[in-house]
């Protein structure tokens, strides 16, 4: 399976990275990550070029990794700086070093052409860190399914009523159609549910009672970024959807890392505009969100098992599948563009 490489994938939470060498698999690529002495993060391909021993099994000496097999030592640029018992260092004694950024409490890696590593292409949450908003680090969920199955799930508000009955959905949403807006590099799937009971999450944590209007906006940027804008207001109190920030609003942010063809890591955090001065509810709210995400995990892993059991099983298409179909085309286009770039004369033979 091919993956988009010219993008930023989350590696791990920033507070998980220290002077310990840790191995991560990202889109089938092994990466070793550690924090330099100056506090910045370094990432190298996790395989010594001599016998492919994982560098993560080696020793960190200052800001260089000594391979645990034969002692070849590599600096943060991936250049070999020492070979025990050998003075001459071959020019090809290198490992790949990856561009790294830290944002939203996460370490991000660029697997593609380093010359195209553009921080403007990173996931963006304008409310993060702004006055009137409270950002909370969430967790990471390992799901044994193809990452595009999770992307499909996160582009599908229709499942919420049936999968998340105790957290994110109520029966009132079952018959409300969804709307799809498409950009050149984005998809927004949204709907408003008027004059309905609040979802359990907002009833419990935002203290919403009575009838409300509520919304879900699933804003997607390929290949793996989601800003899920969910909120609620007293029935009829918000006439203009662009003013929904005046109601109770939360951005549930999901950034996905494909590990391999059938495993994905779902990193998530949230930014909210209610009870912003009450961090004591953060843990309980996170637990409710994680409970909901684990409900998706159960279904997605069973779907993966069924697809593997019978790869030729016929599946029908519904109207709610319009956005997922568009997503697949967008991801494939990005992969095709990268393939064409690598095959141009100037880039032929370049490392991927």
Secondary structure by P-SEA (a helix, b strand, c coil): ccccccbbbbcccccccccbbbbbbcccbbbbbbbccccbbbbccccccccccccccccccccccccccccccccccccccccccccccccccbbbbbbbbbcccbbbbbccccccccccccccccccccccbbbbbbbbbbbcccaaaaaaaaaccccccccccccccccccccbbbbbbbcccbbbbcccccccccccccccccccccbbbbbccccccccbbbbbbbbccccccccccccccccccccbbbbbbbccccbbbbbbccccccccccccaaaaaaaaaaaaaaaaaaaaaaaaaaaaacccbbbbbcccaaaaaaaaaaaaaaaaaaaaaaaccccccccc
